[in-house]
Amino acid sequence: MTAPDVIIEDHEDEAFDDADIVEWYEARPITLSTAAVTGAVISAFALGALTAVGALFLMGRLDD
């Protein structure tokens, strides 16, 4: 059995006769408030700074 035979047999299957048409819609754009975006940016910066200080402390490069 070759690939063209399989394709023809799949299209002749009766399961496709009752198939519904599905309409796909583009997703709505995500909307966030200014406060939420500002909080996310500040939190990400603080987490990055805390991680950097922790890494320096663990490596012993942070002097008192």
mmCIF file of the N, C-alpha and C atoms, coordinates in Angstrom:
data_MODEL
# 
_entry.id   MODEL 
# 
loop_
_atom_site.group_PDB 
_atom_site.id 
_atom_site.type_symbol 
_atom_site.label_atom_id 
_atom_site.label_alt_id 
_atom_site.label_comp_id 
_atom_site.label_asym_id 
_atom_site.label_entity_id 
_atom_site.label_seq_id 
_atom_site.pdbx_PDB_ins_code 
_atom_site.Cartn_x 
_atom_site.Cartn_y 
_atom_site.Cartn_z 
_atom_site.occupancy 
_atom_site.B_iso_or_equiv 
_atom_site.pdbx_formal_charge 
_atom_site.auth_seq_id 
_atom_site.auth_comp_id 
_atom_site.auth_asym_id 
_atom_site.auth_atom_id 
_atom_site.pdbx_PDB_model_num 
ATOM 1   N N  . MET A 1 1  ? 0.862   -1.175 0.000  1.00 0.00 ? 1  MET A N  1 
ATOM 2   C CA . MET A 1 1  ? 0.000   0.000  0.000  1.00 0.00 ? 1  MET A CA 1 
ATOM 3   C C  . MET A 1 1  ? 0.907   1.236  0.000  1.00 0.00 ? 1  MET A C  1 
ATOM 4   N N  . THR A 1 2  ? 0.641   2.133  -0.878 1.00 0.00 ? 2  THR A N  1 
ATOM 5   C CA . THR A 1 2  ? 1.465   3.339  -0.992 1.00 0.00 ? 2  THR A CA 1 
ATOM 6   C C  . THR A 1 2  ? 0.757   4.526  -0.349 1.00 0.00 ? 2  THR A C  1 
ATOM 7   N N  . ALA A 1 3  ? 1.487   5.618  -0.214 1.00 0.00 ? 3  ALA A N  1 
ATOM 8   C CA . ALA A 1 3  ? 0.924   6.818  0.423  1.00 0.00 ? 3  ALA A CA 1 
ATOM 9   C C  . ALA A 1 3  ? -0.312  7.345  -0.299 1.00 0.00 ? 3  ALA A C  1 
ATOM 10  N N  . PRO A 1 4  ? -0.338  7.422  -1.632 1.00 0.00 ? 4  PRO A N  1 
ATOM 11  C CA . PRO A 1 4  ? -1.559  7.895  -2.298 1.00 0.00 ? 4  PRO A CA 1 
ATOM 12  C C  . PRO A 1 4  ? -2.770  7.000  -2.034 1.00 0.00 ? 4  PRO A C  1 
ATOM 13  N N  . ASP A 1 5  ? -2.559  5.693  -1.879 1.00 0.00 ? 5  ASP A N  1 
ATOM 14  C CA . ASP A 1 5  ? -3.671  4.793  -1.582 1.00 0.00 ? 5  ASP A CA 1 
ATOM 15  C C  . ASP A 1 5  ? -4.269  5.092  -0.210 1.00 0.00 ? 5  ASP A C  1 
ATOM 16  N N  . VAL A 1 6  ? -3.411  5.375  0.752  1.00 0.00 ? 6  VAL A N  1 
ATOM 17  C CA . VAL A 1 6  ? -3.875  5.667  2.109  1.00 0.00 ? 6  VAL A CA 1 
ATOM 18  C C  . VAL A 1 6  ? -4.665  6.969  2.119  1.00 0.00 ? 6  VAL A C  1 
ATOM 19  N N  . ILE A 1 7  ? -4.181  7.975  1.426  1.00 0.00 ? 7  ILE A N  1 
ATOM 20  C CA . ILE A 1 7  ? -4.876  9.260  1.384  1.00 0.00 ? 7  ILE A CA 1 
ATOM 21  C C  . ILE A 1 7  ? -6.255  9.110  0.749  1.00 0.00 ? 7  ILE A C  1 
ATOM 22  N N  . ILE A 1 8  ? -6.351  8.364  -0.326 1.00 0.00 ? 8  ILE A N  1 
ATOM 23  C CA . ILE A 1 8  ? -7.637  8.171  -0.991 1.00 0.00 ? 8  ILE A CA 1 
ATOM 24  C C  . ILE A 1 8  ? -8.588  7.403  -0.072 1.00 0.00 ? 8  ILE A C  1 
ATOM 25  N N  . GLU A 1 9  ? -8.089  6.388  0.624  1.00 0.00 ? 9  GLU A N  1 
ATOM 26  C CA . GLU A 1 9  ? -8.940  5.625  1.523  1.00 0.00 ? 9  GLU A CA 1 
ATOM 27  C C  . GLU A 1 9  ? -9.414  6.485  2.694  1.00 0.00 ? 9  GLU A C  1 
ATOM 28  N N  . ASP A 1 10 ? -8.565  7.375  3.206  1.00 0.00 ? 10 ASP A N  1 
ATOM 29  C CA . ASP A 1 10 ? -8.973  8.237  4.312  1.00 0.00 ? 10 ASP A CA 1 
ATOM 30  C C  . ASP A 1 10 ? -10.078 9.186  3.891  1.00 0.00 ? 10 ASP A C  1 
ATOM 31  N N  . HIS A 1 11 ? -10.030 9.698  2.680  1.00 0.00 ? 11 HIS A N  1 
ATOM 32  C CA . HIS A 1 11 ? -11.059 10.627 2.221  1.00 0.00 ? 11 HIS A CA 1 
ATOM 33  C C  . HIS A 1 11 ? -12.375 9.924  1.906  1.00 0.00 ? 11 HIS A C  1 
ATOM 34  N N  . GLU A 1 12 ? -12.307 8.641  1.634  1.00 0.00 ? 12 GLU A N  1 
ATOM 35  C CA . GLU A 1 12 ? -13.522 7.886  1.348  1.00 0.00 ? 12 GLU A CA 1 
ATOM 36  C C  . GLU A 1 12 ? -14.195 7.378  2.619  1.00 0.00 ? 12 GLU A C  1 
ATOM 37  N N  . ASP A 1 13 ? -13.608 7.637  3.776  1.00 0.00 ? 13 ASP A N  1 
ATOM 38  C CA . ASP A 1 13 ? -14.165 7.178  5.041  1.00 0.00 ? 13 ASP A CA 1 
ATOM 39  C C  . ASP A 1 13 ? -15.482 7.894  5.313  1.00 0.00 ? 13 ASP A C  1 
ATOM 40  N N  . GLU A 1 14 ? -16.451 7.171  5.826  1.00 0.00 ? 14 GLU A N  1 
ATOM 41  C CA . GLU A 1 14 ? -17.766 7.749  6.083  1.00 0.00 ? 14 GLU A CA 1 
ATOM 42  C C  . GLU A 1 14 ? -17.793 8.634  7.323  1.00 0.00 ? 14 GLU A C  1 
ATOM 43  N N  . ALA A 1 15 ? -16.753 8.589  8.131  1.00 0.00 ? 15 ALA A N  1 
ATOM 44  C CA . ALA A 1 15 ? -16.721 9.404  9.345  1.00 0.00 ? 15 ALA A CA 1 
ATOM 45  C C  . ALA A 1 15 ? -16.673 10.891 9.003  1.00 0.00 ? 15 ALA A C  1 
ATOM 46  N N  . PHE A 1 16 ? -16.194 11.235 7.825  1.00 0.00 ? 16 PHE A N  1 
ATOM 47  C CA . PHE A 1 16 ? -16.104 12.641 7.438  1.00 0.00 ? 16 PHE A CA 1 
ATOM 48  C C  . PHE A 1 16 ? -17.434 13.196 6.949  1.00 0.00 ? 16 PHE A C  1 
ATOM 49  N N  . ASP A 1 17 ? -18.395 12.363 6.709  1.00 0.00 ? 17 ASP A N  1 
ATOM 50  C CA . ASP A 1 17 ? -19.674 12.844 6.190  1.00 0.00 ? 17 ASP A CA 1 
ATOM 51  C C  . ASP A 1 17 ? -20.427 13.691 7.214  1.00 0.00 ? 17 ASP A C  1 
ATOM 52  N N  . ASP A 1 18 ? -20.331 13.350 8.494  1.00 0.00 ? 18 ASP A N  1 
ATOM 53  C CA . ASP A 1 18 ? -21.066 14.067 9.528  1.00 0.00 ? 18 ASP A CA 1 
ATOM 54  C C  . ASP A 1 18 ? -20.210 15.092 10.262 1.00 0.00 ? 18 ASP A C  1 
ATOM 55  N N  . ALA A 1 19 ? -19.080 15.443 9.713  1.00 0.00 ? 19 ALA A N  1 
ATOM 56  C CA . ALA A 1 19 ? -18.176 16.378 10.398 1.00 0.00 ? 19 ALA A CA 1 
ATOM 57  C C  . ALA A 1 19 ? -18.768 17.785 10.400 1.00 0.00 ? 19 ALA A C  1 
ATOM 58  N N  . ASP A 1 20 ? -18.634 18.456 11.531 1.00 0.00 ? 20 ASP A N  1 
ATOM 59  C CA . ASP A 1 20 ? -19.098 19.840 11.650 1.00 0.00 ? 20 ASP A CA 1 
ATOM 60  C C  . ASP A 1 20 ? -17.984 20.784 11.230 1.00 0.00 ? 20 ASP A C  1 
ATOM 61  N N  . ILE A 1 21 ? -18.377 21.920 10.727 1.00 0.00 ? 21 ILE A N  1 
ATOM 62  C CA . ILE A 1 21 ? -17.410 22.951 10.378 1.00 0.00 ? 21 ILE A CA 1 
ATOM 63  C C  . ILE A 1 21 ? -17.077 23.724 11.651 1.00 0.00 ? 21 ILE A C  1 
ATOM 64  N N  . VAL A 1 22 ? -15.802 23.826 11.928 1.00 0.00 ? 22 VAL A N  1 
ATOM 65  C CA . VAL A 1 22 ? -15.355 24.544 13.119 1.00 0.00 ? 22 VAL A CA 1 
ATOM 66  C C  . VAL A 1 22 ? -14.751 25.863 12.664 1.00 0.00 ? 22 VAL A C  1 
ATOM 67  N N  . GLU A 1 23 ? -15.220 26.947 13.253 1.00 0.00 ? 23 GLU A N  1 
ATOM 68  C CA . GLU A 1 23 ? -14.683 28.257 12.921 1.00 0.00 ? 23 GLU A CA 1 
ATOM 69  C C  . GLU A 1 23 ? -13.720 28.680 14.014 1.00 0.00 ? 23 GLU A C  1 
ATOM 70  N N  . TRP A 1 24 ? -12.519 29.031 13.611 1.00 0.00 ? 24 TRP A N  1 
ATOM 71  C CA . TRP A 1 24 ? -11.504 29.471 14.554 1.00 0.00 ? 24 TRP A CA 1 
ATOM 72  C C  . TRP A 1 24 ? -11.436 30.980 14.510 1.00 0.00 ? 24 TRP A C  1 
ATOM 73  N N  . TYR A 1 25 ? -11.417 31.578 15.656 1.00 0.00 ? 25 TYR A N  1 
ATOM 74  C CA . TYR A 1 25 ? -11.347 33.028 15.761 1.00 0.00 ? 25 TYR A CA 1 
ATOM 75  C C  . TYR A 1 25 ? -10.010 33.422 16.370 1.00 0.00 ? 25 TYR A C  1 
ATOM 76  N N  . GLU A 1 26 ? -9.547  34.587 15.973 1.00 0.00 ? 26 GLU A N  1 
ATOM 77  C CA . GLU A 1 26 ? -8.307  35.103 16.532 1.00 0.00 ? 26 GLU A CA 1 
ATOM 78  C C  . GLU A 1 26 ? -8.533  35.465 17.999 1.00 0.00 ? 26 GLU A C  1 
ATOM 79  N N  . ALA A 1 27 ? -7.548  35.140 18.826 1.00 0.00 ? 27 ALA A N  1 
ATOM 80  C CA . ALA A 1 27 ? -7.683  35.407 20.256 1.00 0.00 ? 27 ALA A CA 1 
ATOM 81  C C  . ALA A 1 27 ? -7.695  36.908 20.525 1.00 0.00 ? 27 ALA A C  1 
ATOM 82  N N  . ARG A 1 28 ? -8.456  37.277 21.549 1.00 0.00 ? 28 ARG A N  1 
ATOM 83  C CA . ARG A 1 28 ? -8.493  38.686 21.933 1.00 0.00 ? 28 ARG A CA 1 
ATOM 84  C C  . ARG A 1 28 ? -7.143  39.092 22.492 1.00 0.00 ? 28 ARG A C  1 
ATOM 85  N N  . PRO A 1 29 ? -6.735  40.327 22.246 1.00 0.00 ? 29 PRO A N  1 
ATOM 86  C CA . PRO A 1 29 ? -5.467  40.775 22.829 1.00 0.00 ? 29 PRO A CA 1 
ATOM 87  C C  . PRO A 1 29 ? -5.596  40.875 24.351 1.00 0.00 ? 29 PRO A C  1 
ATOM 88  N N  . ILE A 1 30 ? -4.519  40.580 25.035 1.00 0.00 ? 30 ILE A N  1 
ATOM 89  C CA . ILE A 1 30 ? -4.525  40.641 26.487 1.00 0.00 ? 30 ILE A CA 1 
ATOM 90  C C  . ILE A 1 30 ? -4.444  42.096 26.917 1.00 0.00 ? 30 ILE A C  1 
ATOM 91  N N  . THR A 1 31 ? -5.326  42.478 27.813 1.00 0.00 ? 31 THR A N  1 
ATOM 92  C CA . THR A 1 31 ? -5.306  43.843 28.321 1.00 0.00 ? 31 THR A CA 1 
ATOM 93  C C  . THR A 1 31 ? -4.996  43.810 29.810 1.00 0.00 ? 31 THR A C  1 
ATOM 94  N N  . LEU A 1 32 ? -4.020  44.591 30.208 1.00 0.00 ? 32 LEU A N  1 
ATOM 95  C CA . LEU A 1 32 ? -3.630  44.695 31.605 1.00 0.00 ? 32 LEU A CA 1 
ATOM 96  C C  . LEU A 1 32 ? -3.649  46.161 32.006 1.00 0.00 ? 32 LEU A C  1 
ATOM 97  N N  . SER A 1 33 ? -3.948  46.401 33.254 1.00 0.00 ? 33 SER A N  1 
ATOM 98  C CA . SER A 1 33 ? -3.948  47.778 33.725 1.00 0.00 ? 33 SER A CA 1 
ATOM 99  C C  . SER A 1 33 ? -2.512  48.273 33.885 1.00 0.00 ? 33 SER A C  1 
ATOM 100 N N  . THR A 1 34 ? -2.370  49.574 33.946 1.00 0.00 ? 34 THR A N  1 
ATOM 101 C CA . THR A 1 34 ? -1.047  50.170 34.110 1.00 0.00 ? 34 THR A CA 1 
ATOM 102 C C  . THR A 1 34 ? -0.439  49.743 35.439 1.00 0.00 ? 34 THR A C  1 
ATOM 103 N N  . ALA A 1 35 ? -1.246  49.658 36.479 1.00 0.00 ? 35 ALA A N  1 
ATOM 104 C CA . ALA A 1 35 ? -0.742  49.253 37.787 1.00 0.00 ? 35 ALA A CA 1 
ATOM 105 C C  . ALA A 1 35 ? -0.222  47.816 37.758 1.00 0.00 ? 35 ALA A C  1 
ATOM 106 N N  . ALA A 1 36 ? -0.903  46.932 37.056 1.00 0.00 ? 36 ALA A N  1 
ATOM 107 C CA . ALA A 1 36 ? -0.468  45.540 36.977 1.00 0.00 ? 36 ALA A CA 1 
ATOM 108 C C  . ALA A 1 36 ? 0.857   45.413 36.232 1.00 0.00 ? 36 ALA A C  1 
ATOM 109 N N  . VAL A 1 37 ? 0.995   46.146 35.147 1.00 0.00 ? 37 VAL A N  1 
ATOM 110 C CA . VAL A 1 37 ? 2.238   46.092 34.366 1.00 0.00 ? 37 VAL A CA 1 
ATOM 111 C C  . VAL A 1 37 ? 3.381   46.696 35.169 1.00 0.00 ? 37 VAL A C  1 
ATOM 112 N N  . THR A 1 38 ? 3.133   47.815 35.842 1.00 0.00 ? 38 THR A N  1 
ATOM 113 C CA . THR A 1 38 ? 4.163   48.453 36.660 1.00 0.00 ? 38 THR A CA 1 
ATOM 114 C C  . THR A 1 38 ? 4.596   47.528 37.791 1.00 0.00 ? 38 THR A C  1 
ATOM 115 N N  . GLY A 1 39 ? 3.637   46.884 38.441 1.00 0.00 ? 39 GLY A N  1 
ATOM 116 C CA . GLY A 1 39 ? 3.966   45.948 39.509 1.00 0.00 ? 39 GLY A CA 1 
ATOM 117 C C  . GLY A 1 39 ? 4.777   44.768 39.013 1.00 0.00 ? 39 GLY A C  1 
ATOM 118 N N  . ALA A 1 40 ? 4.451   44.272 37.835 1.00 0.00 ? 40 ALA A N  1 
ATOM 119 C CA . ALA A 1 40 ? 5.193   43.146 37.270 1.00 0.00 ? 40 ALA A CA 1 
ATOM 120 C C  . ALA A 1 40 ? 6.632   43.537 36.947 1.00 0.00 ? 40 ALA A C  1 
ATOM 121 N N  . VAL A 1 41 ? 6.826   44.733 36.400 1.00 0.00 ? 41 VAL A N  1 
ATOM 122 C CA . VAL A 1 41 ? 8.176   45.193 36.048 1.00 0.00 ? 41 VAL A CA 1 
ATOM 123 C C  . VAL A 1 41 ? 9.003   45.411 37.313 1.00 0.00 ? 41 VAL A C  1 
ATOM 124 N N  . ILE A 1 42 ? 8.432   46.045 38.314 1.00 0.00 ? 42 ILE A N  1 
ATOM 125 C CA . ILE A 1 42 ? 9.154   46.293 39.562 1.00 0.00 ? 42 ILE A CA 1 
ATOM 126 C C  . ILE A 1 42 ? 9.479   44.975 40.267 1.00 0.00 ? 42 ILE A C  1 
ATOM 127 N N  . SER A 1 43 ? 8.537   44.049 40.273 1.00 0.00 ? 43 SER A N  1 
ATOM 128 C CA . SER A 1 43 ? 8.776   42.749 40.901 1.00 0.00 ? 43 SER A CA 1 
ATOM 129 C C  . SER A 1 43 ? 9.880   41.976 40.184 1.00 0.00 ? 43 SER A C  1 
ATOM 130 N N  . ALA A 1 44 ? 9.881   42.029 38.866 1.00 0.00 ? 44 ALA A N  1 
ATOM 131 C CA . ALA A 1 44 ? 10.916  41.320 38.109 1.00 0.00 ? 44 ALA A CA 1 
ATOM 132 C C  . ALA A 1 44 ? 12.288  41.931 38.368 1.00 0.00 ? 44 ALA A C  1 
ATOM 133 N N  . PHE A 1 45 ? 12.365  43.253 38.442 1.00 0.00 ? 45 PHE A N  1 
ATOM 134 C CA . PHE A 1 45 ? 13.637  43.912 38.727 1.00 0.00 ? 45 PHE A CA 1 
ATOM 135 C C  . PHE A 1 45 ? 14.122  43.549 40.130 1.00 0.00 ? 45 PHE A C  1 
ATOM 136 N N  . ALA A 1 46 ? 13.216  43.585 41.114 1.00 0.00 ? 46 ALA A N  1 
ATOM 137 C CA . ALA A 1 46 ? 13.591  43.265 42.492 1.00 0.00 ? 46 ALA A CA 1 
ATOM 138 C C  . ALA A 1 46 ? 14.045  41.814 42.613 1.00 0.00 ? 46 ALA A C  1 
ATOM 139 N N  . LEU A 1 47 ? 13.362  40.912 41.946 1.00 0.00 ? 47 LEU A N  1 
ATOM 140 C CA . LEU A 1 47 ? 13.750  39.504 41.978 1.00 0.00 ? 47 LEU A CA 1 
ATOM 141 C C  . LEU A 1 47 ? 15.123  39.304 41.338 1.00 0.00 ? 47 LEU A C  1 
ATOM 142 N N  . GLY A 1 48 ? 15.383  39.998 40.235 1.00 0.00 ? 48 GLY A N  1 
ATOM 143 C CA . GLY A 1 48 ? 16.690  39.898 39.585 1.00 0.00 ? 48 GLY A CA 1 
ATOM 144 C C  . GLY A 1 48 ? 17.798  40.451 40.464 1.00 0.00 ? 48 GLY A C  1 
ATOM 145 N N  . ALA A 1 49 ? 17.548  41.598 41.118 1.00 0.00 ? 49 ALA A N  1 
ATOM 146 C CA . ALA A 1 49 ? 18.553  42.186 42.008 1.00 0.00 ? 49 ALA A CA 1 
ATOM 147 C C  . ALA A 1 49 ? 18.817  41.278 43.200 1.00 0.00 ? 49 ALA A C  1 
ATOM 148 N N  . LEU A 1 50 ? 17.765  40.705 43.765 1.00 0.00 ? 50 LEU A N  1 
ATOM 149 C CA . LEU A 1 50 ? 17.914  39.795 44.898 1.00 0.00 ? 50 LEU A CA 1 
ATOM 150 C C  . LEU A 1 50 ? 18.692  38.545 44.500 1.00 0.00 ? 50 LEU A C  1 
ATOM 151 N N  . THR A 1 51 ? 18.441  38.037 43.321 1.00 0.00 ? 51 THR A N  1 
ATOM 152 C CA . THR A 1 51 ? 19.171  36.869 42.823 1.00 0.00 ? 51 THR A CA 1 
ATOM 153 C C  . THR A 1 51 ? 20.644  37.193 42.625 1.00 0.00 ? 51 THR A C  1 
ATOM 154 N N  . ALA A 1 52 ? 20.942  38.381 42.091 1.00 0.00 ? 52 ALA A N  1 
ATOM 155 C CA . ALA A 1 52 ? 22.339  38.782 41.882 1.00 0.00 ? 52 ALA A CA 1 
ATOM 156 C C  . ALA A 1 52 ? 23.070  38.925 43.208 1.00 0.00 ? 52 ALA A C  1 
ATOM 157 N N  . VAL A 1 53 ? 22.436  39.559 44.179 1.00 0.00 ? 53 VAL A N  1 
ATOM 158 C CA . VAL A 1 53 ? 23.066  39.728 45.494 1.00 0.00 ? 53 VAL A CA 1 
ATOM 159 C C  . VAL A 1 53 ? 23.261  38.369 46.159 1.00 0.00 ? 53 VAL A C  1 
ATOM 160 N N  . GLY A 1 54 ? 22.284  37.485 46.039 1.00 0.00 ? 54 GLY A N  1 
ATOM 161 C CA . GLY A 1 54 ? 22.423  36.146 46.603 1.00 0.00 ? 54 GLY A CA 1 
ATOM 162 C C  . GLY A 1 54 ? 23.552  35.365 45.961 1.00 0.00 ? 54 GLY A C  1 
ATOM 163 N N  . ALA A 1 55 ? 23.689  35.491 44.654 1.00 0.00 ? 55 ALA A N  1 
ATOM 164 C CA . ALA A 1 55 ? 24.777  34.787 43.957 1.00 0.00 ? 55 ALA A CA 1 
ATOM 165 C C  . ALA A 1 55 ? 26.133  35.339 44.390 1.00 0.00 ? 55 ALA A C  1 
ATOM 166 N N  . LEU A 1 56 ? 26.248  36.659 44.519 1.00 0.00 ? 56 LEU A N  1 
ATOM 167 C CA . LEU A 1 56 ? 27.509  37.253 44.976 1.00 0.00 ? 56 LEU A CA 1 
ATOM 168 C C  . LEU A 1 56 ? 27.824  36.816 46.400 1.00 0.00 ? 56 LEU A C  1 
ATOM 169 N N  . PHE A 1 57 ? 26.805  36.720 47.246 1.00 0.00 ? 57 PHE A N  1 
ATOM 170 C CA . PHE A 1 57 ? 27.012  36.287 48.626 1.00 0.00 ? 57 PHE A CA 1 
ATOM 171 C C  . PHE A 1 57 ? 27.505  34.842 48.673 1.00 0.00 ? 57 PHE A C  1 
ATOM 172 N N  . LEU A 1 58 ? 26.892  33.990 47.872 1.00 0.00 ? 58 LEU A N  1 
ATOM 173 C CA . LEU A 1 58 ? 27.288  32.582 47.862 1.00 0.00 ? 58 LEU A CA 1 
ATOM 174 C C  . LEU A 1 58 ? 28.702  32.372 47.312 1.00 0.00 ? 58 LEU A C  1 
ATOM 175 N N  . MET A 1 59 ? 29.123  33.238 46.401 1.00 0.00 ? 59 MET A N  1 
ATOM 176 C CA . MET A 1 59 ? 30.475  33.127 45.841 1.00 0.00 ? 59 MET A CA 1 
ATOM 177 C C  . MET A 1 59 ? 31.509  33.794 46.730 1.00 0.00 ? 59 MET A C  1 
ATOM 178 N N  . GLY A 1 60 ? 31.066  34.493 47.784 1.00 0.00 ? 60 GLY A N  1 
ATOM 179 C CA . GLY A 1 60 ? 31.990  35.142 48.699 1.00 0.00 ? 60 GLY A CA 1 
ATOM 180 C C  . GLY A 1 60 ? 32.575  36.430 48.163 1.00 0.00 ? 60 GLY A C  1 
ATOM 181 N N  . ARG A 1 61 ? 31.945  37.024 47.186 1.00 0.00 ? 61 ARG A N  1 
ATOM 182 C CA . ARG A 1 61 ? 32.449  38.257 46.590 1.00 0.00 ? 61 ARG A CA 1 
ATOM 183 C C  . ARG A 1 61 ? 31.768  39.492 47.140 1.00 0.00 ? 61 ARG A C  1 
ATOM 184 N N  . LEU A 1 62 ? 30.890  39.316 48.078 1.00 0.00 ? 62 LEU A N  1 
ATOM 185 C CA . LEU A 1 62 ? 30.178  40.445 48.660 1.00 0.00 ? 62 LEU A CA 1 
ATOM 186 C C  . LEU A 1 62 ? 30.881  40.815 49.958 1.00 0.00 ? 62 LEU A C  1 
ATOM 187 N N  . ASP A 1 63 ? 31.531  41.973 49.955 1.00 0.00 ? 63 ASP A N  1 
ATOM 188 C CA . ASP A 1 63 ? 32.258  42.415 51.148 1.00 0.00 ? 63 ASP A CA 1 
ATOM 189 C C  . ASP A 1 63 ? 31.359  43.209 52.056 1.00 0.00 ? 63 ASP A C  1 
ATOM 190 N N  . ASP A 1 64 ? 31.617  43.140 53.352 1.00 0.00 ? 64 ASP A N  1 
ATOM 191 C CA . ASP A 1 64 ? 30.805  43.888 54.320 1.00 0.00 ? 64 ASP A CA 1 
ATOM 192 C C  . ASP A 1 64 ? 31.131  45.350 54.293 1.00 0.00 ? 64 ASP A C  1 
# 
